Amino acid sequence: NEVVQLYVRDVESSVRQPLKQLKGFRRINLKKGETRTVTIPVTVKNLSYWDEGKKQSVVEPGKFEILVGSSSSDIRLKAMLEVSKQ
């Protein structure tokens, strides 16, 4: 068994947030030496945080780092995503 984990990090957040947050995962079975493509969607909800003052989820414009690996300390793929002002 292997677990593929997707983390998101808000690079430019105006509020203090965790360094990276687990936003999705997939458990897959692999045979020795086997590789497989795994899809884990990144949604708007994955980029949001709860704004206590507004009492709603908020997505700030800016850069987000998408990290994929078998654990938070074993990141094997990184990508940047930019959210524009609405």
N, CA, C and O atoms as CSV, one atom per row, in Angstrom:
chain,resi,resn,atom,element,x,y,z
A,1,ASN,N,N,0.835,-1.197,0.000
A,1,ASN,CA,C,0.000,0.000,0.000
A,1,ASN,C,C,0.870,1.247,0.000
A,1,ASN,O,O,1.919,1.296,0.642
A,2,GLU,N,N,0.420,2.234,-0.720
A,2,GLU,CA,C,1.087,3.540,-0.760
A,2,GLU,C,C,0.006,4.598,-0.571
A,2,GLU,O,O,-1.109,4.444,-1.068
A,3,VAL,N,N,0.329,5.659,0.138
A,3,VAL,CA,C,-0.601,6.778,0.304
A,3,VAL,C,C,0.021,7.993,-0.360
A,3,VAL,O,O,1.123,8.413,-0.007
A,4,VAL,N,N,-0.701,8.555,-1.331
A,4,VAL,CA,C,-0.272,9.781,-2.002
A,4,VAL,C,C,-0.999,10.928,-1.311
A,4,VAL,O,O,-2.227,10.926,-1.228
A,5,GLN,N,N,-0.242,11.913,-0.813
A,5,GLN,CA,C,-0.825,13.015,-0.058
A,5,GLN,C,C,-0.620,14.341,-0.785
A,5,GLN,O,O,0.445,14.592,-1.349
A,6,LEU,N,N,-1.654,15.187,-0.766
A,6,LEU,CA,C,-1.610,16.505,-1.397
A,6,LEU,C,C,-1.678,17.570,-0.310
A,6,LEU,O,O,-2.602,17.593,0.503
A,7,TYR,N,N,-0.683,18.449,-0.313
A,7,TYR,CA,C,-0.621,19.553,0.646
A,7,TYR,C,C,-0.690,20.879,-0.107
A,7,TYR,O,O,-0.257,20.982,-1.255
A,8,VAL,N,N,-1.244,21.892,0.564
A,8,VAL,CA,C,-1.299,23.248,0.002
A,8,VAL,C,C,-0.662,24.196,1.001
A,8,VAL,O,O,-0.878,24.096,2.209
A,9,ARG,N,N,0.131,25.124,0.467
A,9,ARG,CA,C,0.754,26.167,1.293
A,9,ARG,C,C,0.442,27.512,0.660
A,9,ARG,O,O,0.779,27.752,-0.500
A,10,ASP,N,N,-0.204,28.392,1.422
A,10,ASP,CA,C,-0.491,29.747,0.959
A,10,ASP,C,C,0.770,30.580,1.161
A,10,ASP,O,O,1.108,30.938,2.290
A,11,VAL,N,N,1.457,30.884,0.082
A,11,VAL,CA,C,2.750,31.563,0.134
A,11,VAL,C,C,2.613,33.013,0.587
A,11,VAL,O,O,3.511,33.541,1.243
A,12,GLU,N,N,1.497,33.665,0.246
A,12,GLU,CA,C,1.346,35.097,0.512
A,12,GLU,C,C,0.172,35.430,1.431
A,12,GLU,O,O,-0.399,36.514,1.312
A,13,SER,N,N,-0.196,34.562,2.315
A,13,SER,CA,C,-1.364,34.766,3.167
A,13,SER,C,C,-1.204,35.999,4.054
A,13,SER,O,O,-0.118,36.283,4.560
A,14,SER,N,N,-2.304,36.719,4.230
A,14,SER,CA,C,-2.273,37.894,5.109
A,14,SER,C,C,-2.532,37.507,6.563
A,14,SER,O,O,-2.385,38.331,7.466
A,15,VAL,N,N,-2.917,36.257,6.785
A,15,VAL,CA,C,-3.137,35.760,8.148
A,15,VAL,C,C,-2.221,34.566,8.384
A,15,VAL,O,O,-1.828,33.871,7.447
A,16,ARG,N,N,-1.896,34.345,9.633
A,16,ARG,CA,C,-1.010,33.225,9.982
A,16,ARG,C,C,-1.723,31.903,9.703
A,16,ARG,O,O,-2.852,31.681,10.140
A,17,GLN,N,N,-1.033,31.032,8.961
A,17,GLN,CA,C,-1.577,29.717,8.634
A,17,GLN,C,C,-0.487,28.668,8.793
A,17,GLN,O,O,0.697,29.004,8.822
A,18,PRO,N,N,-0.877,27.390,8.896
A,18,PRO,CA,C,0.144,26.338,8.967
A,18,PRO,C,C,1.055,26.377,7.743
A,18,PRO,O,O,0.645,26.824,6.672
A,19,LEU,N,N,2.279,25.911,7.905
A,19,LEU,CA,C,3.249,25.902,6.819
A,19,LEU,C,C,2.727,25.130,5.610
A,19,LEU,O,O,2.893,25.574,4.473
A,20,LYS,N,N,2.100,23.983,5.845
A,20,LYS,CA,C,1.427,23.233,4.782
A,20,LYS,C,C,0.256,22.500,5.403
A,20,LYS,O,O,0.309,22.062,6.552
A,21,GLN,N,N,-0.808,22.377,4.613
A,21,GLN,CA,C,-2.024,21.744,5.098
A,21,GLN,C,C,-2.404,20.583,4.195
A,21,GLN,O,O,-2.432,20.729,2.973
A,22,LEU,N,N,-2.695,19.432,4.787
A,22,LEU,CA,C,-3.145,18.273,4.028
A,22,LEU,C,C,-4.538,18.560,3.483
A,22,LEU,O,O,-5.455,18.859,4.248
A,23,LYS,N,N,-4.701,18.471,2.160
A,23,LYS,CA,C,-5.978,18.788,1.523
A,23,LYS,C,C,-6.570,17.621,0.746
A,23,LYS,O,O,-7.695,17.711,0.255
A,24,GLY,N,N,-5.829,16.536,0.631
A,24,GLY,CA,C,-6.372,15.369,-0.045
A,24,GLY,C,C,-5.370,14.227,-0.023
A,24,GLY,O,O,-4.171,14.436,0.163
A,25,PHE,N,N,-5.882,13.017,-0.215
A,25,PHE,CA,C,-4.987,11.857,-0.285
A,25,PHE,C,C,-5.688,10.733,-1.039
A,25,PHE,O,O,-6.913,10.714,-1.164
A,26,ARG,N,N,-4.894,9.807,-1.533
A,26,ARG,CA,C,-5.383,8.600,-2.194
A,26,ARG,C,C,-4.526,7.430,-1.717
A,26,ARG,O,O,-3.298,7.515,-1.693
A,27,ARG,N,N,-5.182,6.352,-1.344
A,27,ARG,CA,C,-4.479,5.114,-0.980
A,27,ARG,C,C,-4.531,4.207,-2.202
A,27,ARG,O,O,-5.602,3.947,-2.750
A,28,ILE,N,N,-3.353,3.725,-2.627
A,28,ILE,CA,C,-3.287,2.862,-3.801
A,28,ILE,C,C,-2.444,1.625,-3.483
A,28,ILE,O,O,-1.596,1.635,-2.591
A,29,ASN,N,N,-2.704,0.579,-4.231
A,29,ASN,CA,C,-1.916,-0.647,-4.112
A,29,ASN,C,C,-0.971,-0.717,-5.294
A,29,ASN,O,O,-1.397,-0.625,-6.445
A,30,LEU,N,N,0.301,-0.879,-5.012
A,30,LEU,CA,C,1.316,-0.995,-6.054
A,30,LEU,C,C,2.113,-2.277,-5.853
A,30,LEU,O,O,2.441,-2.659,-4.729
A,31,LYS,N,N,2.413,-2.924,-6.960
A,31,LYS,CA,C,3.327,-4.061,-6.915
A,31,LYS,C,C,4.747,-3.518,-6.985
A,31,LYS,O,O,4.951,-2.385,-7.419
A,32,LYS,N,N,5.701,-4.285,-6.578
A,32,LYS,CA,C,7.093,-3.857,-6.589
A,32,LYS,C,C,7.490,-3.415,-8.001
A,32,LYS,O,O,7.309,-4.153,-8.969
A,33,GLY,N,N,8.038,-2.190,-8.099
A,33,GLY,CA,C,8.476,-1.653,-9.386
A,33,GLY,C,C,7.376,-1.024,-10.216
A,33,GLY,O,O,7.666,-0.443,-11.262
A,34,GLU,N,N,6.130,-1.114,-9.794
A,34,GLU,CA,C,5.001,-0.559,-10.550
A,34,GLU,C,C,4.889,0.949,-10.307
A,34,GLU,O,O,5.155,1.430,-9.206
A,35,THR,N,N,4.500,1.674,-11.333
A,35,THR,CA,C,4.191,3.101,-11.197
A,35,THR,C,C,2.763,3.331,-11.675
A,35,THR,O,O,2.224,2.553,-12.462
A,36,ARG,N,N,2.172,4.391,-11.195
A,36,ARG,CA,C,0.802,4.714,-11.563
A,36,ARG,C,C,0.583,6.220,-11.436
A,36,ARG,O,O,1.132,6.861,-10.540
A,37,THR,N,N,-0.213,6.772,-12.327
A,37,THR,CA,C,-0.610,8.178,-12.234
A,37,THR,C,C,-1.821,8.273,-11.319
A,37,THR,O,O,-2.792,7.533,-11.478
A,38,VAL,N,N,-1.754,9.195,-10.354
A,38,VAL,CA,C,-2.832,9.401,-9.391
A,38,VAL,C,C,-3.336,10.824,-9.542
A,38,VAL,O,O,-2.542,11.759,-9.637
A,39,THR,N,N,-4.651,10.994,-9.566
A,39,THR,CA,C,-5.252,12.322,-9.678
A,39,THR,C,C,-5.929,12.691,-8.361
A,39,THR,O,O,-6.759,11.945,-7.839
A,40,ILE,N,N,-5.556,13.857,-7.838
A,40,ILE,CA,C,-6.208,14.414,-6.652
A,40,ILE,C,C,-6.599,15.846,-7.022
A,40,ILE,O,O,-5.724,16.702,-7.158
A,41,PRO,N,N,-7.894,16.123,-7.187
A,41,PRO,CA,C,-8.314,17.469,-7.595
A,41,PRO,C,C,-7.969,18.529,-6.549
A,41,PRO,O,O,-8.036,18.275,-5.346
A,42,VAL,N,N,-7.603,19.712,-7.019
A,42,VAL,CA,C,-7.408,20.881,-6.156
A,42,VAL,C,C,-8.605,21.790,-6.409
A,42,VAL,O,O,-8.796,22.286,-7.520
A,43,THR,N,N,-9.407,22.004,-5.374
A,43,THR,CA,C,-10.621,22.807,-5.505
A,43,THR,C,C,-10.445,24.170,-4.833
A,43,THR,O,O,-9.462,24.402,-4.129
A,44,VAL,N,N,-11.387,25.047,-5.053
A,44,VAL,CA,C,-11.367,26.358,-4.398
A,44,VAL,C,C,-11.375,26.169,-2.878
A,44,VAL,O,O,-10.706,26.905,-2.152
A,45,LYS,N,N,-12.122,25.197,-2.413
A,45,LYS,CA,C,-12.177,24.930,-0.970
A,45,LYS,C,C,-10.786,24.597,-0.418
A,45,LYS,O,O,-10.471,24.955,0.717
A,46,ASN,N,N,-9.953,23.917,-1.212
A,46,ASN,CA,C,-8.594,23.586,-0.778
A,46,ASN,C,C,-7.737,24.829,-0.563
A,46,ASN,O,O,-6.754,24.775,0.177
A,47,LEU,N,N,-8.084,25.936,-1.188
A,47,LEU,CA,C,-7.286,27.161,-1.115
A,47,LEU,C,C,-7.836,28.157,-0.092
A,47,LEU,O,O,-7.254,29.222,0.116
A,48,SER,N,N,-8.935,27.818,0.531
A,48,SER,CA,C,-9.603,28.768,1.422
A,48,SER,C,C,-9.216,28.573,2.885
A,48,SER,O,O,-8.668,27.542,3.275
A,49,TYR,N,N,-9.517,29.592,3.675
A,49,TYR,CA,C,-9.393,29.513,5.129
A,49,TYR,C,C,-10.623,30.161,5.733
A,49,TYR,O,O,-11.292,30.959,5.075
A,50,TRP,N,N,-10.926,29.830,6.972
A,50,TRP,CA,C,-12.097,30.387,7.645
A,50,TRP,C,C,-11.737,31.747,8.231
A,50,TRP,O,O,-10.846,31.854,9.074
A,51,ASP,N,N,-12.446,32.795,7.773
A,51,ASP,CA,C,-12.251,34.155,8.284
A,51,ASP,C,C,-13.265,34.374,9.397
A,51,ASP,O,O,-14.460,34.523,9.139
A,52,GLU,N,N,-12.786,34.392,10.627
A,52,GLU,CA,C,-13.666,34.513,11.791
A,52,GLU,C,C,-14.434,35.829,11.783
A,52,GLU,O,O,-15.598,35.864,12.182
A,53,GLY,N,N,-13.802,36.908,11.335
A,53,GLY,CA,C,-14.468,38.210,11.288
A,53,GLY,C,C,-15.619,38.250,10.290
A,53,GLY,O,O,-16.673,38.821,10.570
A,54,LYS,N,N,-15.414,37.648,9.137
A,54,LYS,CA,C,-16.449,37.621,8.095
A,54,LYS,C,C,-17.405,36.440,8.251
A,54,LYS,O,O,-18.454,36.403,7.608
A,55,LYS,N,N,-17.051,35.483,9.095
A,55,LYS,CA,C,-17.839,34.267,9.311
A,55,LYS,C,C,-18.073,33.506,8.008
A,55,LYS,O,O,-19.177,33.036,7.732
A,56,GLN,N,N,-17.004,33.396,7.214
A,56,GLN,CA,C,-17.094,32.666,5.952
A,56,GLN,C,C,-15.712,32.229,5.482
A,56,GLN,O,O,-14.692,32.737,5.948
A,57,SER,N,N,-15.695,31.284,4.557
A,57,SER,CA,C,-14.442,30.853,3.941
A,57,SER,C,C,-13.986,31.910,2.949
A,57,SER,O,O,-14.793,32.498,2.229
A,58,VAL,N,N,-12.677,32.141,2.923
A,58,VAL,CA,C,-12.099,33.174,2.064
A,58,VAL,C,C,-10.930,32.576,1.284
A,58,VAL,O,O,-10.138,31.803,1.823
A,59,VAL,N,N,-10.837,32.949,0.006
A,59,VAL,CA,C,-9.665,32.620,-0.800
A,59,VAL,C,C,-9.012,33.934,-1.173
A,59,VAL,O,O,-9.593,34.743,-1.896
A,60,GLU,N,N,-7.800,34.147,-0.679
A,60,GLU,CA,C,-7.084,35.374,-0.996
A,60,GLU,C,C,-6.355,35.224,-2.323
A,60,GLU,O,O,-5.887,34.134,-2.653
A,61,PRO,N,N,-6.254,36.303,-3.082
A,61,PRO,CA,C,-5.418,36.237,-4.287
A,61,PRO,C,C,-3.959,36.077,-3.882
A,61,PRO,O,O,-3.546,36.522,-2.811
A,62,GLY,N,N,-3.202,35.449,-4.733
A,62,GLY,CA,C,-1.786,35.273,-4.456
A,62,GLY,C,C,-1.296,33.905,-4.872
A,62,GLY,O,O,-1.985,33.168,-5.578
A,63,LYS,N,N,-0.092,33.572,-4.424
A,63,LYS,CA,C,0.554,32.326,-4.821
A,63,LYS,C,C,0.313,31.222,-3.786
A,63,LYS,O,O,0.344,31.446,-2.576
A,64,PHE,N,N,0.076,30.034,-4.314
A,64,PHE,CA,C,-0.092,28.844,-3.496
A,64,PHE,C,C,0.874,27.793,-4.012
A,64,PHE,O,O,1.039,27.626,-5.220
A,65,GLU,N,N,1.508,27.090,-3.093
A,65,GLU,CA,C,2.385,25.994,-3.474
A,65,GLU,C,C,1.621,24.689,-3.272
A,65,GLU,O,O,1.047,24.456,-2.209
A,66,ILE,N,N,1.618,23.846,-4.293
A,66,ILE,CA,C,0.995,22.532,-4.247
A,66,ILE,C,C,2.119,21.518,-4.064
A,66,ILE,O,O,3.074,21.495,-4.839
A,67,LEU,N,N,2.002,20.686,-3.044
A,67,LEU,CA,C,3.047,19.714,-2.721
A,67,LEU,C,C,2.427,18.313,-2.680
A,67,LEU,O,O,1.360,18.120,-2.098
A,68,VAL,N,N,3.098,17.347,-3.296
A,68,VAL,CA,C,2.603,15.974,-3.332
A,68,VAL,C,C,3.715,15.040,-2.881
A,68,VAL,O,O,4.865,15.179,-3.297
A,69,GLY,N,N,3.362,14.089,-2.027
A,69,GLY,CA,C,4.347,13.121,-1.565
A,69,GLY,C,C,3.711,12.004,-0.781
A,69,GLY,O,O,2.487,11.909,-0.700
A,70,SER,N,N,4.540,11.158,-0.202
A,70,SER,CA,C,4.025,10.048,0.597
A,70,SER,C,C,3.835,10.457,2.061
A,70,SER,O,O,3.217,9.729,2.838
A,71,SER,N,N,4.370,11.626,2.431
A,71,SER,CA,C,4.167,12.199,3.763
A,71,SER,C,C,4.572,13.668,3.710
A,71,SER,O,O,5.106,14.130,2.702
A,72,SER,N,N,4.322,14.398,4.785
A,72,SER,CA,C,4.674,15.820,4.797
A,72,SER,C,C,6.183,16.032,4.757
A,72,SER,O,O,6.651,17.103,4.371
A,73,SER,N,N,6.944,15.020,5.153
A,73,SER,CA,C,8.400,15.142,5.123
A,73,SER,C,C,9.022,14.476,3.892
A,73,SER,O,O,10.241,14.511,3.725
A,74,ASP,N,N,8.195,13.870,3.028
A,74,ASP,CA,C,8.684,13.198,1.822
A,74,ASP,C,C,7.949,13.749,0.599
A,74,ASP,O,O,7.200,13.032,-0.063
A,75,ILE,N,N,8.173,15.026,0.311
A,75,ILE,CA,C,7.526,15.699,-0.816
A,75,ILE,C,C,8.303,15.378,-2.085
A,75,ILE,O,O,9.516,15.578,-2.145
A,76,ARG,N,N,7.600,14.881,-3.100
A,76,ARG,CA,C,8.252,14.459,-4.344
A,76,ARG,C,C,7.885,15.311,-5.549
A,76,ARG,O,O,8.522,15.208,-6.597
A,77,LEU,N,N,6.865,16.150,-5.412
A,77,LEU,CA,C,6.416,16.985,-6.524
A,77,LEU,C,C,5.935,18.314,-5.968
A,77,LEU,O,O,5.197,18.357,-4.984
A,78,LYS,N,N,6.364,19.411,-6.613
A,78,LYS,CA,C,5.931,20.749,-6.204
A,78,LYS,C,C,5.476,21.510,-7.438
A,78,LYS,O,O,6.028,21.346,-8.526
A,79,ALA,N,N,4.462,22.346,-7.252
A,79,ALA,CA,C,3.985,23.219,-8.334
A,79,ALA,C,C,3.442,24.493,-7.706
A,79,ALA,O,O,3.009,24.490,-6.554
A,80,MET,N,N,3.466,25.581,-8.466
A,80,MET,CA,C,2.917,26.849,-7.991
A,80,MET,C,C,1.607,27.118,-8.717
A,80,MET,O,O,1.444,26.776,-9.888
A,81,LEU,N,N,0.681,27.736,-8.000
A,81,LEU,CA,C,-0.627,28.097,-8.518
A,81,LEU,C,C,-0.864,29.538,-8.093
A,81,LEU,O,O,-0.599,29.895,-6.945
A,82,GLU,N,N,-1.358,30.367,-8.999
A,82,GLU,CA,C,-1.636,31.758,-8.649
A,82,GLU,C,C,-3.114,32.046,-8.790
A,82,GLU,O,O,-3.725,31.729,-9.810
A,83,VAL,N,N,-3.686,32.651,-7.757
A,83,VAL,CA,C,-5.091,33.041,-7.756
A,83,VAL,C,C,-5.149,34.548,-7.982
A,83,VAL,O,O,-4.509,35.318,-7.266
A,84,SER,N,N,-5.919,34.956,-8.981
A,84,SER,CA,C,-6.066,36.379,-9.306
A,84,SER,C,C,-7.203,36.984,-8.493
A,84,SER,O,O,-8.079,36.275,-7.996
A,85,LYS,N,N,-7.171,38.313,-8.366
A,85,LYS,CA,C,-8.278,39.011,-7.715
A,85,LYS,C,C,-9.546,38.805,-8.521
A,85,LYS,O,O,-9.513,38.742,-9.750
A,86,GLN,N,N,-10.668,38.701,-7.814
A,86,GLN,CA,C,-11.950,38.476,-8.502
A,86,GLN,C,C,-12.607,39.784,-8.843
A,86,GLN,O,O,-13.692,39.796,-9.424
